[in-house]
Amino acid sequence: MRLFSGKTETALVVAFDSTASAFAFSDAAGPAGIEGRLVPTPRSLSAGCGMAWRGAPASRESVESLLAAEGIDDARIALLQLK
């Protein structure tokens, strides 16, 4: 478990409107070599299902390509400063 260090980091956050889309993306991301994990949607974003995927900002292009390849069109991508 990571302890709070007081530092913020920039994270790529993908918010979904449905849990099916969130799980489909998460299941496809690993084999595609995109590191990240499902998390509760940050309060600064709104999403219908309350689930989001969090990864490294450098993976944005790969994430966008995977969303298109998987036909997931209910996702919103944001770069957020998170603690």
N, CA, C and O atoms as a CHARMM CRD file, in Angstrom:
* protein
*
  332
    1    1 MET  N      0.84300  -1.16500   0.00000 PROA 1      0.00000
    2    1 MET  CA     0.00000   0.00000   0.00000 PROA 1      0.00000
    3    1 MET  C      0.89500   1.23800   0.00000 PROA 1      0.00000
    4    1 MET  O      1.88900   1.30000   0.72400 PROA 1      0.00000
    5    2 ARG  N      0.53200   2.21200  -0.81500 PROA 2      0.00000
    6    2 ARG  CA     1.28900   3.44600  -0.88700 PROA 2      0.00000
    7    2 ARG  C      0.78900   4.40200   0.18600 PROA 2      0.00000
    8    2 ARG  O     -0.41400   4.63400   0.30800 PROA 2      0.00000
    9    3 LEU  N      1.70400   4.94700   0.95400 PROA 3      0.00000
   10    3 LEU  CA     1.33500   5.92300   1.96900 PROA 3      0.00000
   11    3 LEU  C      1.32700   7.30700   1.36500 PROA 3      0.00000
   12    3 LEU  O      2.08100   7.58300   0.43200 PROA 3      0.00000
   13    4 PHE  N      0.48600   8.18200   1.88500 PROA 4      0.00000
   14    4 PHE  CA     0.38600   9.54500   1.38100 PROA 4      0.00000
   15    4 PHE  C      1.69000  10.27800   1.62700 PROA 4      0.00000
   16    4 PHE  O      2.15900  10.36900   2.76200 PROA 4      0.00000
   17    5 SER  N      2.27300  10.80000   0.56100 PROA 5      0.00000
   18    5 SER  CA     3.55100  11.49600   0.67700 PROA 5      0.00000
   19    5 SER  C      3.39800  13.00500   0.57200 PROA 5      0.00000
   20    5 SER  O      4.37600  13.73500   0.73200 PROA 5      0.00000
   21    6 GLY  N      2.19300  13.48600   0.30800 PROA 6      0.00000
   22    6 GLY  CA     1.97400  14.91600   0.16900 PROA 6      0.00000
   23    6 GLY  C      2.24300  15.42000  -1.23500 PROA 6      0.00000
   24    6 GLY  O      1.99700  16.59000  -1.52900 PROA 6      0.00000
   25    7 LYS  N      2.74100  14.55900  -2.10500 PROA 7      0.00000
   26    7 LYS  CA     3.04700  14.94900  -3.47400 PROA 7      0.00000
   27    7 LYS  C      1.86300  14.64100  -4.37400 PROA 7      0.00000
   28    7 LYS  O      1.08900  13.71800  -4.11900 PROA 7      0.00000
   29    8 THR  N      1.73900  15.42500  -5.42200 PROA 8      0.00000
   30    8 THR  CA     0.71800  15.13600  -6.41800 PROA 8      0.00000
   31    8 THR  C      1.39200  14.55600  -7.65000 PROA 8      0.00000
   32    8 THR  O      2.57400  14.79200  -7.90100 PROA 8      0.00000
   33    9 GLU  N      0.63200  13.80800  -8.40000 PROA 9      0.00000
   34    9 GLU  CA     1.13300  13.24000  -9.64100 PROA 9      0.00000
   35    9 GLU  C      0.06900  13.41000 -10.71300 PROA 9      0.00000
   36    9 GLU  O     -1.12600  13.46200 -10.42200 PROA 9      0.00000
   37   10 THR  N      0.51900  13.49500 -11.94300 PROA 10     0.00000
   38   10 THR  CA    -0.40800  13.56700 -13.05900 PROA 10     0.00000
   39   10 THR  C     -0.74400  12.14700 -13.48300 PROA 10     0.00000
   40   10 THR  O      0.14200  11.31400 -13.67300 PROA 10     0.00000
   41   11 ALA  N     -2.01800  11.88700 -13.62800 PROA 11     0.00000
   42   11 ALA  CA    -2.46900  10.55100 -14.03200 PROA 11     0.00000
   43   11 ALA  C     -3.44100  10.67700 -15.19700 PROA 11     0.00000
   44   11 ALA  O     -4.19600  11.64400 -15.29700 PROA 11     0.00000
   45   12 LEU  N     -3.40600   9.69900 -16.05800 PROA 12     0.00000
   46   12 LEU  CA    -4.38800   9.58400 -17.12500 PROA 12     0.00000
   47   12 LEU  C     -5.57600   8.83300 -16.53800 PROA 12     0.00000
   48   12 LEU  O     -5.41800   7.72800 -16.01900 PROA 12     0.00000
   49   13 VAL  N     -6.75200   9.42100 -16.61600 PROA 13     0.00000
   50   13 VAL  CA    -7.94800   8.79600 -16.06000 PROA 13     0.00000
   51   13 VAL  C     -8.98200   8.65600 -17.17000 PROA 13     0.00000
   52   13 VAL  O     -9.29100   9.61500 -17.87700 PROA 13     0.00000
   53   14 VAL  N     -9.50300   7.45600 -17.30800 PROA 14     0.00000
   54   14 VAL  CA   -10.54000   7.17600 -18.29800 PROA 14     0.00000
   55   14 VAL  C    -11.81000   6.83600 -17.52900 PROA 14     0.00000
   56   14 VAL  O    -11.86900   5.81900 -16.83800 PROA 14     0.00000
   57   15 ALA  N    -12.82700   7.68900 -17.64900 PROA 15     0.00000
   58   15 ALA  CA   -14.10000   7.48000 -16.95300 PROA 15     0.00000
   59   15 ALA  C    -15.09800   6.84000 -17.92000 PROA 15     0.00000
   60   15 ALA  O    -15.14000   7.18600 -19.10000 PROA 15     0.00000
   61   16 PHE  N    -15.88700   5.91700 -17.41200 PROA 16     0.00000
   62   16 PHE  CA   -16.82300   5.16000 -18.24400 PROA 16     0.00000
   63   16 PHE  C    -18.25800   5.39200 -17.78600 PROA 16     0.00000
   64   16 PHE  O    -18.51500   5.66100 -16.61200 PROA 16     0.00000
   65   17 ASP  N    -19.19400   5.28100 -18.74200 PROA 17     0.00000
   66   17 ASP  CA   -20.60900   5.38400 -18.40800 PROA 17     0.00000
   67   17 ASP  C    -21.20600   4.03800 -18.01000 PROA 17     0.00000
   68   17 ASP  O    -22.27500   3.99000 -17.40200 PROA 17     0.00000
   69   18 SER  N    -20.52200   2.94200 -18.35100 PROA 18     0.00000
   70   18 SER  CA   -21.06000   1.62400 -17.99100 PROA 18     0.00000
   71   18 SER  C    -19.95900   0.74300 -17.41400 PROA 18     0.00000
   72   18 SER  O    -18.79600   0.83900 -17.80500 PROA 18     0.00000
   73   19 THR  N    -20.34500  -0.11000 -16.48600 PROA 19     0.00000
   74   19 THR  CA   -19.37300  -1.03400 -15.90400 PROA 19     0.00000
   75   19 THR  C    -18.88100  -2.03100 -16.95100 PROA 19     0.00000
   76   19 THR  O    -17.73500  -2.47700 -16.89400 PROA 19     0.00000
   77   20 ALA  N    -19.74000  -2.38000 -17.90100 PROA 20     0.00000
   78   20 ALA  CA   -19.32500  -3.30900 -18.95500 PROA 20     0.00000
   79   20 ALA  C    -18.15400  -2.73000 -19.74700 PROA 20     0.00000
   80   20 ALA  O    -17.20500  -3.44500 -20.06700 PROA 20     0.00000
   81   21 SER  N    -18.22000  -1.45000 -20.05900 PROA 21     0.00000
   82   21 SER  CA   -17.12500  -0.79900 -20.78600 PROA 21     0.00000
   83   21 SER  C    -15.86800  -0.72600 -19.93600 PROA 21     0.00000
   84   21 SER  O    -14.76300  -0.94000 -20.43500 PROA 21     0.00000
   85   22 ALA  N    -16.02900  -0.42500 -18.66200 PROA 22     0.00000
   86   22 ALA  CA   -14.87400  -0.33500 -17.76200 PROA 22     0.00000
   87   22 ALA  C    -14.15300  -1.67900 -17.67700 PROA 22     0.00000
   88   22 ALA  O    -12.92800  -1.73300 -17.78500 PROA 22     0.00000
   89   23 PHE  N    -14.90300  -2.76000 -17.48500 PROA 23     0.00000
   90   23 PHE  CA   -14.28400  -4.08400 -17.39200 PROA 23     0.00000
   91   23 PHE  C    -13.71100  -4.53300 -18.73300 PROA 23     0.00000
   92   23 PHE  O    -12.65100  -5.15700 -18.77400 PROA 23     0.00000
   93   24 ALA  N    -14.40300  -4.22200 -19.83100 PROA 24     0.00000
   94   24 ALA  CA   -13.90000  -4.59700 -21.15300 PROA 24     0.00000
   95   24 ALA  C    -12.56500  -3.91400 -21.42900 PROA 24     0.00000
   96   24 ALA  O    -11.63400  -4.54100 -21.93400 PROA 24     0.00000
   97   25 PHE  N    -12.47400  -2.63000 -21.09700 PROA 25     0.00000
   98   25 PHE  CA   -11.21600  -1.92000 -21.32200 PROA 25     0.00000
   99   25 PHE  C    -10.12200  -2.47000 -20.41700 PROA 25     0.00000
  100   25 PHE  O     -9.00400  -2.70900 -20.87400 PROA 25     0.00000
  101   26 SER  N    -10.42400  -2.66800 -19.16500 PROA 26     0.00000
  102   26 SER  CA    -9.43100  -3.18300 -18.22500 PROA 26     0.00000
  103   26 SER  C     -8.92000  -4.55600 -18.65900 PROA 26     0.00000
  104   26 SER  O     -7.72200  -4.82700 -18.58200 PROA 26     0.00000
  105   27 ASP  N     -9.82100  -5.41400 -19.11100 PROA 27     0.00000
  106   27 ASP  CA    -9.43500  -6.75200 -19.56600 PROA 27     0.00000
  107   27 ASP  C     -8.55500  -6.69600 -20.81300 PROA 27     0.00000
  108   27 ASP  O     -7.67500  -7.53800 -20.98800 PROA 27     0.00000
  109   28 ALA  N     -8.78700  -5.71000 -21.68100 PROA 28     0.00000
  110   28 ALA  CA    -8.02100  -5.59400 -22.92500 PROA 28     0.00000
  111   28 ALA  C     -6.69500  -4.86200 -22.72600 PROA 28     0.00000
  112   28 ALA  O     -5.75100  -5.08500 -23.48300 PROA 28     0.00000
  113   29 ALA  N     -6.61200  -4.00300 -21.72900 PROA 29     0.00000
  114   29 ALA  CA    -5.41300  -3.17700 -21.53300 PROA 29     0.00000
  115   29 ALA  C     -4.18700  -4.01200 -21.18200 PROA 29     0.00000
  116   29 ALA  O     -3.10800  -3.77400 -21.72500 PROA 29     0.00000
  117   30 GLY  N     -4.32900  -4.97200 -20.29900 PROA 30     0.00000
  118   30 GLY  CA    -3.19100  -5.79600 -19.88400 PROA 30     0.00000
  119   30 GLY  C     -2.51000  -6.50300 -21.04400 PROA 30     0.00000
  120   30 GLY  O     -1.30600  -6.33700 -21.24200 PROA 30     0.00000
  121   31 PRO  N     -3.26100  -7.29400 -21.82100 PROA 31     0.00000
  122   31 PRO  CA    -2.65000  -7.97200 -22.96300 PROA 31     0.00000
  123   31 PRO  C     -2.08100  -7.00600 -24.00900 PROA 31     0.00000
  124   31 PRO  O     -1.17300  -7.36400 -24.75800 PROA 31     0.00000
  125   32 ALA  N     -2.62100  -5.77900 -24.05600 PROA 32     0.00000
  126   32 ALA  CA    -2.11900  -4.77300 -25.00000 PROA 32     0.00000
  127   32 ALA  C     -0.85900  -4.08300 -24.47500 PROA 32     0.00000
  128   32 ALA  O     -0.26400  -3.25500 -25.16500 PROA 32     0.00000
  129   33 GLY  N     -0.45700  -4.43200 -23.24300 PROA 33     0.00000
  130   33 GLY  CA     0.75700  -3.84700 -22.66800 PROA 33     0.00000
  131   33 GLY  C      0.57100  -2.46900 -22.06900 PROA 33     0.00000
  132   33 GLY  O      1.54100  -1.73500 -21.88200 PROA 33     0.00000
  133   34 ILE  N     -0.67600  -2.10900 -21.76300 PROA 34     0.00000
  134   34 ILE  CA    -0.96600  -0.80300 -21.16800 PROA 34     0.00000
  135   34 ILE  C     -1.17400  -1.00800 -19.67300 PROA 34     0.00000
  136   34 ILE  O     -2.13100  -1.66400 -19.25900 PROA 34     0.00000
  137   35 GLU  N     -0.28800  -0.45400 -18.87300 PROA 35     0.00000
  138   35 GLU  CA    -0.36900  -0.63100 -17.42200 PROA 35     0.00000
  139   35 GLU  C     -1.34100   0.36600 -16.80000 PROA 35     0.00000
  140   35 GLU  O     -1.35800   1.54500 -17.15600 PROA 35     0.00000
  141   36 GLY  N     -2.14300  -0.12500 -15.87300 PROA 36     0.00000
  142   36 GLY  CA    -3.09900   0.70600 -15.15800 PROA 36     0.00000
  143   36 GLY  C     -4.04500  -0.18600 -14.38800 PROA 36     0.00000
  144   36 GLY  O     -3.88000  -1.40500 -14.34600 PROA 36     0.00000
  145   37 ARG  N     -5.05300   0.44300 -13.77000 PROA 37     0.00000
  146   37 ARG  CA    -6.00800  -0.35400 -12.99300 PROA 37     0.00000
  147   37 ARG  C     -7.32100   0.38900 -12.85700 PROA 37     0.00000
  148   37 ARG  O     -7.38700   1.60500 -13.04100 PROA 37     0.00000
  149   38 LEU  N     -8.36200  -0.35400 -12.53300 PROA 38     0.00000
  150   38 LEU  CA    -9.66300   0.25500 -12.28300 PROA 38     0.00000
  151   38 LEU  C     -9.65600   0.91100 -10.90900 PROA 38     0.00000
  152   38 LEU  O     -9.11200   0.37100  -9.94600 PROA 38     0.00000
  153   39 VAL  N    -10.27200   2.08500 -10.83900 PROA 39     0.00000
  154   39 VAL  CA   -10.36000   2.85700  -9.59800 PROA 39     0.00000
  155   39 VAL  C    -11.73900   3.50900  -9.53800 PROA 39     0.00000
  156   39 VAL  O    -12.42800   3.58400 -10.55500 PROA 39     0.00000
  157   40 PRO  N    -12.14900   3.97900  -8.36800 PROA 40     0.00000
  158   40 PRO  CA   -13.37600   4.77600  -8.30900 PROA 40     0.00000
  159   40 PRO  C    -13.17500   6.06800  -9.11000 PROA 40     0.00000
  160   40 PRO  O    -12.08100   6.63400  -9.11700 PROA 40     0.00000
  161   41 THR  N    -14.21500   6.52200  -9.77100 PROA 41     0.00000
  162   41 THR  CA   -14.10400   7.75500 -10.55100 PROA 41     0.00000
  163   41 THR  C    -13.82600   8.93000  -9.62200 PROA 41     0.00000
  164   41 THR  O    -14.55100   9.13000  -8.64700 PROA 41     0.00000
  165   42 PRO  N    -12.78300   9.71300  -9.91000 PROA 42     0.00000
  166   42 PRO  CA   -12.50600  10.89900  -9.08000 PROA 42     0.00000
  167   42 PRO  C    -13.69700  11.85600  -9.08300 PROA 42     0.00000
  168   42 PRO  O    -14.43300  11.94000 -10.06600 PROA 42     0.00000
  169   43 ARG  N    -13.87500  12.55700  -8.00300 PROA 43     0.00000
  170   43 ARG  CA   -15.01600  13.46700  -7.87200 PROA 43     0.00000
  171   43 ARG  C    -15.01900  14.57200  -8.91600 PROA 43     0.00000
  172   43 ARG  O    -16.07900  15.09500  -9.26000 PROA 43     0.00000
  173   44 SER  N    -13.84800  14.93100  -9.42500 PROA 44     0.00000
  174   44 SER  CA   -13.77400  16.00700 -10.41000 PROA 44     0.00000
  175   44 SER  C    -14.31200  15.58300 -11.77800 PROA 44     0.00000
  176   44 SER  O    -14.51200  16.42700 -12.65200 PROA 44     0.00000
  177   45 LEU  N    -14.54200  14.30500 -11.96500 PROA 45     0.00000
  178   45 LEU  CA   -15.15000  13.79000 -13.19400 PROA 45     0.00000
  179   45 LEU  C    -16.50400  13.20400 -12.84900 PROA 45     0.00000
  180   45 LEU  O    -16.75500  12.82000 -11.70700 PROA 45     0.00000
  181   46 SER  N    -17.36400  13.14000 -13.83500 PROA 46     0.00000
  182   46 SER  CA   -18.62300  12.44500 -13.58900 PROA 46     0.00000
  183   46 SER  C    -18.74100  11.31900 -14.60200 PROA 46     0.00000
  184   46 SER  O    -18.45100  11.49900 -15.78500 PROA 46     0.00000
  185   47 ALA  N    -19.16100  10.17700 -14.13400 PROA 47     0.00000
  186   47 ALA  CA   -19.36400   9.02800 -15.00700 PROA 47     0.00000
  187   47 ALA  C    -20.54300   8.23800 -14.47900 PROA 47     0.00000
  188   47 ALA  O    -20.74200   8.13100 -13.26900 PROA 47     0.00000
  189   48 GLY  N    -21.31000   7.69300 -15.37900 PROA 48     0.00000
  190   48 GLY  CA   -22.51900   6.98900 -15.00700 PROA 48     0.00000
  191   48 GLY  C    -22.31400   5.81300 -14.08100 PROA 48     0.00000
  192   48 GLY  O    -23.15200   5.55600 -13.21600 PROA 48     0.00000
  193   49 CYS  N    -21.20600   5.08300 -14.24500 PROA 49     0.00000
  194   49 CYS  CA   -21.04700   3.85500 -13.45900 PROA 49     0.00000
  195   49 CYS  C    -20.16500   4.02800 -12.23100 PROA 49     0.00000
  196   49 CYS  O    -20.13000   3.14000 -11.38000 PROA 49     0.00000
  197   50 GLY  N    -19.45900   5.13200 -12.11200 PROA 50     0.00000
  198   50 GLY  CA   -18.60700   5.34700 -10.94600 PROA 50     0.00000
  199   50 GLY  C    -17.26500   4.64600 -11.01900 PROA 50     0.00000
  200   50 GLY  O    -16.51500   4.63800 -10.04300 PROA 50     0.00000
  201   51 MET  N    -16.95100   4.05200 -12.17100 PROA 51     0.00000
  202   51 MET  CA   -15.66700   3.37100 -12.33500 PROA 51     0.00000
  203   51 MET  C    -14.82100   4.10400 -13.36500 PROA 51     0.00000
  204   51 MET  O    -15.32800   4.65200 -14.34400 PROA 51     0.00000
  205   52 ALA  N    -13.52500   4.09600 -13.11500 PROA 52     0.00000
  206   52 ALA  CA   -12.57600   4.69900 -14.04500 PROA 52     0.00000
  207   52 ALA  C    -11.33600   3.81600 -14.10200 PROA 52     0.00000
  208   52 ALA  O    -11.12800   2.95400 -13.24800 PROA 52     0.00000
  209   53 TRP  N    -10.53200   4.04400 -15.10700 PROA 53     0.00000
  210   53 TRP  CA    -9.25600   3.34100 -15.25200 PROA 53     0.00000
  211   53 TRP  C     -8.16400   4.38800 -15.12900 PROA 53     0.00000
  212   53 TRP  O     -8.26700   5.46300 -15.72100 PROA 53     0.00000
  213   54 ARG  N     -7.12200   4.09000 -14.37300 PROA 54     0.00000
  214   54 ARG  CA    -6.04600   5.04200 -14.13200 PROA 54     0.00000
  215   54 ARG  C     -4.73200   4.45600 -14.63000 PROA 54     0.00000
  216   54 ARG  O     -4.39400   3.31000 -14.33600 PROA 54     0.00000
  217   55 GLY  N     -3.99200   5.26900 -15.39400 PROA 55     0.00000
  218   55 GLY  CA    -2.70800   4.82900 -15.92400 PROA 55     0.00000
  219   55 GLY  C     -1.76000   6.00100 -16.09100 PROA 55     0.00000
  220   55 GLY  O     -2.02900   7.10700 -15.62300 PROA 55     0.00000
  221   56 ALA  N     -0.66000   5.74700 -16.75600 PROA 56     0.00000
  222   56 ALA  CA     0.37000   6.76400 -16.96900 PROA 56     0.00000
  223   56 ALA  C     -0.03100   7.70600 -18.10200 PROA 56     0.00000
  224   56 ALA  O     -0.59300   7.26600 -19.10600 PROA 56     0.00000
  225   57 PRO  N      0.25600   9.00400 -17.94500 PROA 57     0.00000
  226   57 PRO  CA    -0.06800   9.96800 -19.00300 PROA 57     0.00000
  227   57 PRO  C      0.56200   9.61200 -20.35100 PROA 57     0.00000
  228   57 PRO  O     -0.01300   9.90200 -21.39900 PROA 57     0.00000
  229   58 ALA  N      1.72300   8.99400 -20.32700 PROA 58     0.00000
  230   58 ALA  CA     2.41800   8.64100 -21.56900 PROA 58     0.00000
  231   58 ALA  C      1.66500   7.59100 -22.39000 PROA 58     0.00000
  232   58 ALA  O      1.96700   7.39600 -23.56700 PROA 58     0.00000
  233   59 SER  N      0.70100   6.92400 -21.78700 PROA 59     0.00000
  234   59 SER  CA    -0.03600   5.87300 -22.49200 PROA 59     0.00000
  235   59 SER  C     -1.28400   6.39200 -23.20500 PROA 59     0.00000
  236   59 SER  O     -2.08300   5.59300 -23.69400 PROA 59     0.00000
  237   60 ARG  N     -1.46600   7.69800 -23.27400 PROA 60     0.00000
  238   60 ARG  CA    -2.70300   8.26100 -23.83000 PROA 60     0.00000
  239   60 ARG  C     -2.99300   7.76800 -25.25300 PROA 60     0.00000
  240   60 ARG  O     -4.11300   7.34100 -25.53600 PROA 60     0.00000
  241   61 GLU  N     -2.00800   7.82000 -26.14600 PROA 61     0.00000
  242   61 GLU  CA    -2.24700   7.38900 -27.52700 PROA 61     0.00000
  243   61 GLU  C     -2.63300   5.91100 -27.58600 PROA 61     0.00000
  244   61 GLU  O     -3.52600   5.53100 -28.34300 PROA 61     0.00000
  245   62 SER  N     -1.97000   5.09200 -26.80000 PROA 62     0.00000
  246   62 SER  CA    -2.29000   3.66000 -26.76500 PROA 62     0.00000
  247   62 SER  C     -3.69600   3.43600 -26.22500 PROA 62     0.00000
  248   62 SER  O     -4.42900   2.58000 -26.72000 PROA 62     0.00000
  249   63 VAL  N     -4.06800   4.20600 -25.21100 PROA 63     0.00000
  250   63 VAL  CA    -5.41000   4.09800 -24.62600 PROA 63     0.00000
  251   63 VAL  C     -6.46200   4.48900 -25.65700 PROA 63     0.00000
  252   63 VAL  O     -7.46400   3.79000 -25.81600 PROA 63     0.00000
  253   64 GLU  N     -6.24300   5.60400 -26.36000 PROA 64     0.00000
  254   64 GLU  CA    -7.20200   6.04100 -27.37600 PROA 64     0.00000
  255   64 GLU  C     -7.35200   4.99000 -28.47400 PROA 64     0.00000
  256   64 GLU  O     -8.46400   4.71500 -28.92500 PROA 64     0.00000
  257   65 SER  N     -6.23700   4.40500 -28.90300 PROA 65     0.00000
  258   65 SER  CA    -6.27800   3.36700 -29.93900 PROA 65     0.00000
  259   65 SER  C     -7.03000   2.13000 -29.45900 PROA 65     0.00000
  260   65 SER  O     -7.81700   1.54800 -30.20600 PROA 65     0.00000
  261   66 LEU  N     -6.78600   1.73000 -28.21400 PROA 66     0.00000
  262   66 LEU  CA    -7.45600   0.55000 -27.67100 PROA 66     0.00000
  263   66 LEU  C     -8.95600   0.78700 -27.50600 PROA 66     0.00000
  264   66 LEU  O     -9.75700  -0.10400 -27.78800 PROA 66     0.00000
  265   67 LEU  N     -9.33600   1.96700 -27.05700 PROA 67     0.00000
  266   67 LEU  CA   -10.76400   2.28800 -26.94200 PROA 67     0.00000
  267   67 LEU  C    -11.44500   2.15200 -28.30300 PROA 67     0.00000
  268   67 LEU  O    -12.53000   1.58100 -28.40700 PROA 67     0.00000
  269   68 ALA  N    -10.80000   2.68300 -29.34600 PROA 68     0.00000
  270   68 ALA  CA   -11.36700   2.59400 -30.69500 PROA 68     0.00000
  271   68 ALA  C    -11.42100   1.14200 -31.16700 PROA 68     0.00000
  272   68 ALA  O    -12.42700   0.70800 -31.72700 PROA 68     0.00000
  273   69 ALA  N    -10.34600   0.39200 -30.94400 PROA 69     0.00000
  274   69 ALA  CA   -10.28900  -1.00300 -31.38600 PROA 69     0.00000
  275   69 ALA  C    -11.34400  -1.86600 -30.69600 PROA 69     0.00000
  276   69 ALA  O    -11.89900  -2.78200 -31.30300 PROA 69     0.00000
  277   70 GLU  N    -11.61500  -1.56900 -29.43200 PROA 70     0.00000
  278   70 GLU  CA   -12.60400  -2.33700 -28.66700 PROA 70     0.00000
  279   70 GLU  C    -14.02900  -1.82300 -28.87000 PROA 70     0.00000
  280   70 GLU  O    -14.97800  -2.42300 -28.36700 PROA 70     0.00000
  281   71 GLY  N    -14.18700  -0.71900 -29.60100 PROA 71     0.00000
  282   71 GLY  CA   -15.51400  -0.15600 -29.84400 PROA 71     0.00000
  283   71 GLY  C    -16.14100   0.46700 -28.60900 PROA 71     0.00000
  284   71 GLY  O    -17.36500   0.51800 -28.48800 PROA 71     0.00000
  285   72 ILE  N    -15.31100   0.93900 -27.69600 PROA 72     0.00000
  286   72 ILE  CA   -15.81100   1.56200 -26.46400 PROA 72     0.00000
  287   72 ILE  C    -15.95800   3.05600 -26.72500 PROA 72     0.00000
  288   72 ILE  O    -14.96900   3.77400 -26.87000 PROA 72     0.00000
  289   73 ASP  N    -17.20700   3.51400 -26.78300 PROA 73     0.00000
  290   73 ASP  CA   -17.44500   4.91800 -27.12600 PROA 73     0.00000
  291   73 ASP  C    -18.07700   5.72100 -25.98800 PROA 73     0.00000
  292   73 ASP  O    -18.48600   6.86400 -26.19000 PROA 73     0.00000
  293   74 ASP  N    -18.15800   5.13300 -24.80700 PROA 74     0.00000
  294   74 ASP  CA   -18.74700   5.85400 -23.66900 PROA 74     0.00000
  295   74 ASP  C    -17.68300   6.24300 -22.64100 PROA 74     0.00000
  296   74 ASP  O    -17.97000   6.33000 -21.44800 PROA 74     0.00000
  297   75 ALA  N    -16.46300   6.47300 -23.10600 PROA 75     0.00000
  298   75 ALA  CA   -15.35500   6.80300 -22.20400 PROA 75     0.00000
  299   75 ALA  C    -14.92200   8.25100 -22.40000 PROA 75     0.00000
  300   75 ALA  O    -14.97200   8.78900 -23.50600 PROA 75     0.00000
  301   76 ARG  N    -14.50000   8.86200 -21.30800 PROA 76     0.00000
  302   76 ARG  CA   -13.93900  10.21700 -21.33600 PROA 76     0.00000
  303   76 ARG  C    -12.54400  10.15000 -20.74200 PROA 76     0.00000
  304   76 ARG  O    -12.33500   9.57100 -19.67600 PROA 76     0.00000
  305   77 ILE  N    -11.59200  10.75100 -21.44500 PROA 77     0.00000
  306   77 ILE  CA   -10.19400  10.72300 -21.02000 PROA 77     0.00000
  307   77 ILE  C     -9.81500  12.08100 -20.45200 PROA 77     0.00000
  308   77 ILE  O    -10.14800  13.11900 -21.02500 PROA 77     0.00000
  309   78 ALA  N     -9.11700  12.06600 -19.32200 PROA 78     0.00000
  310   78 ALA  CA    -8.66300  13.31300 -18.69900 PROA 78     0.00000
  311   78 ALA  C     -7.29800  13.10100 -18.05900 PROA 78     0.00000
  312   78 ALA  O     -6.97000  12.00400 -17.60600 PROA 78     0.00000
  313   79 LEU  N     -6.51500  14.16600 -18.03100 PROA 79     0.00000
  314   79 LEU  CA    -5.27200  14.18400 -17.25500 PROA 79     0.00000
  315   79 LEU  C     -5.58200  14.92900 -15.97300 PROA 79     0.00000
  316   79 LEU  O     -6.02500  16.07700 -16.01400 PROA 79     0.00000
  317   80 LEU  N     -5.35700  14.29400 -14.83700 PROA 80     0.00000
  318   80 LEU  CA    -5.69400  14.89300 -13.54700 PROA 80     0.00000
  319   80 LEU  C     -4.48800  14.92000 -12.62900 PROA 80     0.00000
  320   80 LEU  O     -3.62900  14.04100 -12.68500 PROA 80     0.00000
  321   81 GLN  N     -4.43400  15.93100 -11.79100 PROA 81     0.00000
  322   81 GLN  CA    -3.44000  15.99800 -10.72000 PROA 81     0.00000
  323   81 GLN  C     -4.04900  15.28500  -9.52000 PROA 81     0.00000
  324   81 GLN  O     -5.04700  15.74300  -8.96400 PROA 81     0.00000
  325   82 LEU  N     -3.45700  14.17600  -9.12200 PROA 82     0.00000
  326   82 LEU  CA    -3.99000  13.37300  -8.02400 PROA 82     0.00000
  327   82 LEU  C     -2.96300  13.23700  -6.91900 PROA 82     0.00000
  328   82 LEU  O     -1.75700  13.25100  -7.16300 PROA 82     0.00000
  329   83 LYS  N     -3.46000  13.10500  -5.70200 PROA 83     0.00000
  330   83 LYS  CA    -2.58200  12.88700  -4.54800 PROA 83     0.00000
  331   83 LYS  C     -2.44000  11.41900  -4.29400 PROA 83     0.00000
  332   83 LYS  O     -1.74000  11.01800  -3.36400 PROA 83     0.00000
